Amino acid sequence: MQSHASELKLPTMPDEIPQPEPMTVSQFLISAGLFEGGLLVVAILVGWLIGIPPTGELTWSLHDFGLGLLATIPMLLLLAAAWLSNSNGLQQIRKFLRDMLGPLLEKCRFIDIVFLALLAGVCEEVLFRGLLYQWGKAWNPTLAIVVMNVLFGLAHAVTPMYAWLAGLVGLYLTALMSADPTPNLLIPMTAHATYDLFAFQLVLWDYRRHQRATEDEAAEH
């Protein structure tokens, strides 16, 4: 009598597990626009509800725009030091950005990258420095700075060290406003957007350099 066990057919595993389709540049830009734009909408709505206009301290000034550009220099020096560091935590951040963000930036035009930097600089500053800081400093300026920048760090928490560094950058951006006798949101907004533009370009350069090195190594074998 033939065993029933021999008649059983176990399901076979596919040779390759299907991978999700890579995000297109349009999907990437739309996703970024929805996320950053959502922060702006939240800032405007919450500001309206609590009576604090998040753009109340935003005015155009060529002088302050120039100050914002100059204020980017210390941030870029910090970025360069972190990028060249041999720290395991910082190298993990570099690898994460190269592997996750690099392929998406590779598909973008330069104008797309400028758009992404402006989105982050404008929308995040309106929420954090324009609304949360203005609301908190009416109660306790010191506590407002601490809490707001902890939230800013957590919003960028791709790794614990990245969150810590983002918190430091947020503290610096807040200082650009709090130390100014005539605060203007344009200064941290300009510094934030300019920094992001350089950071995106650095990630893209690192991704392309890594790709060329990988291709050269494969060709040798």
VOGU-3710 file (C-alpha; in Angstrom, 3 decimals, decimal comma):
1> mqshaselkl> 0,000/0,000/0,000  1,382/3,325/-0,997  1,936/5,748/1,839  -0,256/8,804/1,854  2,780/10,788/2,930  4,357/10,188/-0,456  1,331/11,789/-2,090  1,678/14,969/-0,104  3,234/17,838/-2,001  5,024/20,405/0,044
11> ptmpdeipqp> 4,790/23,967/-1,242  7,928/25,018/-2,993  9,664/28,275/-2,147  10,283/30,656/-5,014  13,869/30,941/-6,082  13,834/34,684/-5,435  11,605/36,677/-3,123  10,026/39,456/-5,167  11,361/42,846/-4,168  9,196/45,959/-4,036
21> epmtvsqfli> 9,482/48,277/-6,983  11,920/51,139/-6,340  10,336/54,518/-5,735  10,257/56,747/-8,792  11,521/60,306/-8,630  7,950/61,583/-8,920  6,825/59,427/-6,011  9,825/60,566/-3,975  9,178/64,261/-4,604  5,441/63,921/-3,992
31> saglfeggll> 6,046/62,031/-0,735  8,514/64,671/0,445  6,109/67,426/-0,558  3,206/65,837/1,286  5,252/65,259/4,437  6,912/68,673/4,608  3,786/70,415/3,372  1,844/68,602/6,087  4,135/70,139/8,703  3,398/73,579/7,266
41> vvailvgwli> -0,354/72,980/7,313  -0,191/71,748/10,911  1,799/74,831/11,928  -0,720/77,177/10,295  -3,777/75,398/11,729  -2,391/75,063/15,249  -1,128/78,637/15,141  -4,596/79,810/14,162  -6,187/77,825/17,000  -3,850/79,160/19,702
51> gipptgeltw> -3,542/82,647/18,275  0,147/82,525/17,315  0,864/83,183/13,633  3,828/80,897/12,816  5,132/83,372/10,240  4,681/86,384/12,507  8,441/86,904/12,758  9,182/86,248/9,096  10,069/89,292/7,037  12,095/89,652/3,857
61> slhdfglgll> 15,426/91,371/4,346  18,426/91,106/2,070  20,646/91,713/5,098  19,080/88,859/7,082  19,153/86,601/4,049  22,893/87,217/3,864  23,201/86,488/7,591  21,402/83,202/6,994  23,911/82,262/4,299  26,833/83,134/6,582
71> atipmlllla> 25,233/81,185/9,428  25,430/78,070/7,263  29,239/77,987/7,489  29,512/76,533/11,053  26,890/73,925/10,163  28,829/72,893/7,069  32,036/72,643/9,108  30,217/70,337/11,522  28,931/68,298/8,572  32,440/67,975/7,131
81> aawlsnsngl> 33,901/66,930/10,497  31,169/64,326/10,993  31,569/63,019/7,430  35,322/62,545/7,816  35,113/61,070/11,302  35,957/57,406/11,881  33,313/57,110/14,596  31,170/53,996/14,090  27,997/55,945/14,836  28,798/58,645/12,298
91> qqirkflrdm> 29,865/56,097/9,688  26,518/54,320/10,171  24,719/57,585/9,472  26,820/58,131/6,359  26,091/54,612/5,088  22,379/54,950/5,838  22,094/58,223/3,937  24,169/56,883/1,041  22,165/53,659/0,715  18,672/55,036/1,363
101> lgpllekcrf> 18,774/58,591/0,070  21,541/58,338/-2,527  19,617/56,242/-5,106  16,656/58,629/-4,883  18,784/61,756/-5,234  20,547/60,142/-8,211  17,230/60,236/-10,080  16,625/63,897/-9,285  17,557/66,951/-11,300  19,424/69,717/-9,529
111> idivflalla> 16,248/71,820/-9,439  14,483/68,922/-7,698  17,179/68,868/-5,004  16,836/72,641/-4,552  13,085/72,104/-4,167  13,656/69,462/-1,466  16,047/71,729/0,435  13,622/74,655/0,304  10,764/72,445/1,447  12,652/71,309/4,520
121> gvceevlfrg> 14,051/74,746/5,311  10,733/76,563/5,041  8,241/74,039/6,394  10,290/72,736/9,327  11,358/76,213/10,439  7,797/77,512/10,335  6,715/74,654/12,599  9,629/74,462/15,032  11,025/77,996/15,249  7,969/79,849/13,978
131> llyqwgkawn> 5,280/78,136/16,059  6,624/75,858/18,795  9,394/78,169/19,967  7,170/81,257/19,880  4,491/79,439/21,847  6,863/77,943/24,407  8,945/81,030/25,129  5,848/82,840/26,403  5,836/80,334/29,271  9,521/79,622/29,819
141> ptlaivvmnv> 12,120/80,569/27,179  14,771/78,131/28,424  12,360/75,216/28,645  10,976/76,114/25,231  14,442/75,875/23,685  15,134/72,494/25,305  11,779/70,871/24,543  11,507/72,236/21,009  14,972/71,036/20,038  14,417/67,625/21,605
151> lfglahavtp> 11,356/67,355/19,365  13,406/68,583/16,410  16,001/65,881/17,098  13,351/63,176/17,454  11,808/64,246/14,142  15,161/63,382/12,523  15,843/60,210/14,515  16,996/57,879/11,756  19,635/56,776/14,290  20,178/57,862/17,929
161> myawlaglvg> 23,330/59,787/17,011  21,607/61,462/14,072  18,856/62,626/16,433  21,484/64,026/18,800  23,268/65,888/16,008  19,968/67,209/14,650  19,142/68,473/18,132  22,447/70,387/18,207  21,742/71,888/14,792  18,255/72,813/15,973
171> lyltalmsad> 19,741/74,494/19,046  22,025/76,532/16,788  19,151/77,529/14,520  17,132/78,622/17,558  20,077/80,697/18,778  20,070/82,540/15,460  16,642/83,872/16,414  16,782/84,129/20,196  20,088/86,055/20,202  18,840/88,585/17,651
181> ptpnllipmt> 17,253/91,773/19,084  15,055/91,877/15,977  14,393/88,148/15,357  13,645/87,122/11,821  12,647/83,585/10,888  14,275/84,196/7,521  17,749/83,708/9,065  17,339/80,099/10,346  15,142/79,306/7,357  17,894/80,356/4,930
191> ahatydlfaf> 20,594/78,556/6,925  18,504/75,362/7,142  17,674/75,260/3,433  21,239/76,071/2,357  22,676/73,441/4,681  20,264/70,813/3,363  21,190/71,687/-0,224  24,886/71,101/0,482  24,119/67,959/2,523  22,022/66,465/-0,304
201> qlvlwdyrrh> 24,822/67,152/-2,770  27,339/65,510/-0,439  25,175/62,400/-0,087  24,776/62,245/-3,865  28,543/62,598/-4,404  29,232/59,868/-1,851  26,685/57,571/-3,478  28,195/58,045/-6,942  31,724/57,553/-5,615  30,663/54,353/-3,855
211> qratedeaae> 28,938/53,074/-6,992  32,043/53,665/-9,108  34,237/51,898/-6,548  31,837/48,934/-6,470  31,781/48,701/-10,270  35,581/48,902/-10,478  35,943/46,149/-7,881  33,483/43,937/-9,760  35,350/44,531/-13,032  38,629/43,425/-11,459
221> h> 37,090/40,092/-10,504
//
